[in-house]
């Protein structure tokens, strides 16, 4: 089992003079990974692009500096790369998953971490943190490690919010998309349980019901 990541990669100081263009080599690596990950995305890669955009907007609303927010936007697009290790017969199943199938899907968090970690790239290390922690819950009832509150890296807390919002407002093989307002109202009922209340409010302020317009 992987050691839980509790480092705050997003909270390390980054000089404002360092632009995202300083990560050209890492972005060259992210591109092929995204294309590979799109094969495991039921939305053809559009989901991960929207999640990245929402994550960047939320980070800016939280007061993170421009460079760090853009790093998060790029890295968050790899949050589901571990689904490459999940069979399509489960990912695309049009009916409810069995408990065993659900456990297989949940493995994508650790698989994604193993794909992305250890490269020596700050962006890919951040992406590894997001992949591992974006299904942790603020109340400690998430997976894979049951982290709670600020044990969950800020990157993971942001990813948890934006991933759920886009999932709720996107059509899936087993259900229709929810209207944006209905999705945000539903998410508010999980503030402090599934979601970090501060992160959720920052997301709603930055994106809110107009996110998909």
C-alpha positions as CSV (number, residue, x, y, z in Angstrom):
1,X,0.0,0.0,0.0
2,X,1.3,3.5,-0.8
3,X,2.2,5.9,1.9
4,X,-0.5,8.6,2.3
5,X,0.6,11.9,0.8
6,X,0.1,14.6,3.3
7,X,2.6,17.2,1.9
8,X,1.1,20.5,0.8
9,X,2.5,20.8,-2.7
10,X,0.3,23.7,-3.5
11,X,1.3,25.6,-0.4
12,X,5.0,25.7,-1.1
13,X,6.0,29.3,-2.0
14,X,6.6,29.9,-5.7
15,X,8.2,33.1,-6.9
16,X,5.7,35.1,-8.9
17,X,8.3,35.6,-11.6
18,X,8.2,31.8,-12.4
19,X,5.7,31.4,-15.3
20,X,4.0,28.2,-16.4
21,X,6.2,28.3,-19.5
22,X,9.0,27.2,-17.2
23,X,7.5,23.8,-17.2
24,X,7.6,23.2,-21.0
25,X,9.3,19.8,-20.6
26,X,6.7,18.6,-18.1
27,X,3.9,19.8,-20.3
28,X,5.4,17.9,-23.2
29,X,5.0,14.8,-21.0
30,X,1.5,15.6,-19.9
31,X,0.2,15.8,-23.4
32,X,0.8,12.1,-24.3
33,X,-0.5,11.1,-20.9
34,X,-3.7,13.0,-21.5
35,X,-4.1,11.4,-24.9
36,X,-3.7,8.0,-23.3
37,X,-6.0,8.8,-20.5
38,X,-8.7,10.0,-23.0
39,X,-9.1,6.4,-24.0
40,X,-10.4,5.6,-20.5
41,X,-12.6,8.7,-20.4
42,X,-16.3,8.1,-21.3
43,X,-16.5,11.8,-22.3
44,X,-13.6,11.5,-24.8
45,X,-11.2,13.7,-22.8
46,X,-13.6,16.6,-22.4
47,X,-14.2,15.8,-18.7
48,X,-10.5,16.1,-17.8
49,X,-10.2,19.4,-19.7
50,X,-13.2,20.9,-17.9
51,X,-12.0,19.6,-14.5
52,X,-8.6,21.3,-15.1
53,X,-10.2,24.6,-16.0
54,X,-12.5,24.5,-13.0
55,X,-9.6,23.6,-10.7
56,X,-7.5,26.6,-11.9
57,X,-10.4,29.0,-11.4
58,X,-11.0,27.6,-7.9
59,X,-7.4,27.9,-7.0
60,X,-7.4,31.6,-8.0
61,X,-10.5,32.2,-6.0
62,X,-8.7,30.7,-3.0
63,X,-6.0,33.3,-3.4
64,X,-3.3,31.0,-4.9
65,X,-0.9,32.9,-7.1
66,X,-1.2,32.8,-10.9
67,X,1.6,30.3,-11.5
68,X,0.5,27.9,-8.8
69,X,-3.1,28.0,-10.1
70,X,-2.1,27.2,-13.6
71,X,0.1,24.4,-12.4
72,X,-2.9,22.9,-10.7
73,X,-5.1,23.4,-13.8
74,X,-2.6,21.4,-15.8
75,X,-1.9,18.7,-13.3
76,X,-5.6,18.2,-12.4
77,X,-6.3,17.0,-15.9
78,X,-4.5,13.8,-15.1
79,X,-6.6,13.0,-12.0
80,X,-8.2,9.9,-13.6
81,X,-5.2,8.6,-15.5
82,X,-5.4,5.5,-13.2
83,X,-8.6,4.4,-15.0
84,X,-6.3,3.0,-17.7
85,X,-6.0,0.1,-15.3
86,X,-9.7,-0.4,-15.0
87,X,-11.5,-2.7,-17.6
88,X,-13.8,-0.9,-20.0
89,X,-16.5,-3.4,-19.2
90,X,-16.7,-1.8,-15.8
91,X,-16.0,1.8,-16.7
92,X,-18.8,1.7,-19.4
93,X,-21.2,-0.5,-17.5
94,X,-24.7,1.0,-18.0
95,X,-26.1,-0.3,-14.8
96,X,-25.1,-0.1,-11.1
97,X,-21.7,-1.6,-10.2
98,X,-21.4,-4.6,-7.9
99,X,-19.4,-4.1,-4.7
100,X,-16.5,-6.0,-6.3
101,X,-16.6,-3.8,-9.4
102,X,-16.7,-0.7,-7.2
103,X,-13.6,-1.9,-5.4
104,X,-11.9,-2.3,-8.8
105,X,-12.8,1.2,-9.9
106,X,-11.5,2.6,-6.6
107,X,-8.1,1.2,-7.4
108,X,-7.7,3.9,-10.0
109,X,-6.6,6.4,-7.4
110,X,-3.5,4.3,-6.4
111,X,-2.9,3.2,-10.0
112,X,-2.8,6.8,-11.1
113,X,-0.3,7.7,-8.3
114,X,2.0,4.8,-9.3
115,X,1.9,6.0,-13.0
116,X,2.7,9.6,-12.1
117,X,4.9,9.6,-9.0
118,X,8.7,9.6,-8.9
119,X,9.5,11.4,-12.1
120,X,11.3,14.3,-10.5
121,X,8.9,16.7,-12.2
122,X,7.0,19.1,-9.9
123,X,4.0,19.1,-12.2
124,X,3.8,15.3,-12.4
125,X,4.4,15.0,-8.6
126,X,1.4,17.4,-8.1
127,X,-0.6,15.3,-10.6
128,X,0.3,12.2,-8.6
129,X,-1.0,13.8,-5.4
130,X,-4.2,14.7,-7.1
131,X,-4.7,11.3,-8.6
132,X,-4.2,9.6,-5.2
133,X,-6.4,12.0,-3.1
134,X,-9.2,13.3,-5.3
135,X,-11.6,10.7,-3.9
136,X,-10.8,11.4,-0.2
137,X,-13.6,13.1,1.7
138,X,-13.4,15.9,4.2
139,X,-15.1,13.8,6.8
140,X,-12.6,10.9,6.4
141,X,-15.0,8.6,4.6
142,X,-13.3,8.6,1.3
143,X,-10.6,6.4,-0.4
144,X,-8.0,5.0,-0.7
145,X,-6.6,6.1,2.7
146,X,-9.5,7.6,4.6
147,X,-7.8,11.0,5.1
148,X,-9.8,13.8,6.7
149,X,-9.8,17.5,6.8
150,X,-6.4,19.1,6.1
151,X,-4.8,15.7,6.1
152,X,-6.0,15.8,2.5
153,X,-3.6,18.0,0.4
154,X,-5.3,21.2,-0.9
155,X,-4.8,19.9,-4.4
156,X,-6.9,16.9,-3.6
157,X,-9.6,18.9,-1.9
158,X,-9.9,21.2,-4.9
159,X,-10.0,18.2,-7.3
160,X,-12.7,16.5,-5.2
161,X,-15.0,19.5,-5.7
162,X,-14.5,20.1,-9.4
163,X,-14.5,16.4,-10.3
164,X,-17.9,15.8,-8.6
165,X,-19.4,19.0,-10.2
166,X,-18.4,18.0,-13.7
167,X,-19.6,14.4,-13.1
168,X,-23.0,15.6,-11.9
169,X,-23.5,18.0,-14.8
170,X,-22.3,15.5,-17.5
171,X,-24.3,12.8,-19.1
172,X,-23.3,9.3,-18.2
173,X,-24.2,5.9,-19.6
174,X,-26.4,5.3,-16.6
175,X,-28.0,8.7,-16.1
176,X,-28.7,12.1,-17.6
177,X,-26.8,15.3,-16.7
178,X,-28.1,17.5,-13.8
179,X,-28.7,21.2,-14.4
180,X,-25.9,23.3,-13.0
181,X,-28.0,24.9,-10.3
182,X,-29.4,21.5,-9.2
183,X,-25.8,20.1,-9.0
184,X,-24.5,23.0,-6.9
185,X,-27.5,22.9,-4.6
186,X,-26.8,19.1,-4.1
187,X,-23.1,19.7,-3.4
188,X,-23.9,22.3,-0.8
189,X,-25.7,19.6,1.2
190,X,-22.3,17.8,1.4
191,X,-20.3,20.8,2.5
192,X,-18.1,19.7,5.5
193,X,-18.8,16.1,4.7
194,X,-17.7,15.2,1.2
195,X,-16.2,18.7,0.5
196,X,-14.0,21.2,2.3
197,X,-16.4,24.0,2.9
198,X,-13.9,26.7,2.1
199,X,-12.9,25.1,-1.2
200,X,-16.5,24.5,-2.1
201,X,-17.5,28.1,-1.5
202,X,-14.4,29.3,-3.5
203,X,-15.6,27.1,-6.4
204,X,-19.1,28.3,-6.2
205,X,-17.9,31.9,-6.2
206,X,-15.5,31.4,-9.1
207,X,-17.6,29.2,-11.3
208,X,-21.1,28.7,-9.8
209,X,-24.1,27.9,-11.8
210,X,-22.6,29.5,-15.0
211,X,-19.7,27.0,-15.1
212,X,-20.9,25.2,-18.2
213,X,-22.4,28.2,-20.0
